[in-house]
Amino acid sequence: MPTMSDNRRRRIVARQKKLENAVKRTEKAAKRARNSEGAKG
């Protein structure tokens, strides 16, 4: 198997990271919403 070029690997890793961050962001937003609801009620 030929080794992947650095740029190609970097692009793929960046895309995966972007996806991960998007998921984390939505989870954080949901958690914040839950927490603020609890504080009010």
Residue pairs with C-beta under 8 A, 6 or more apart in sequence:
4 12
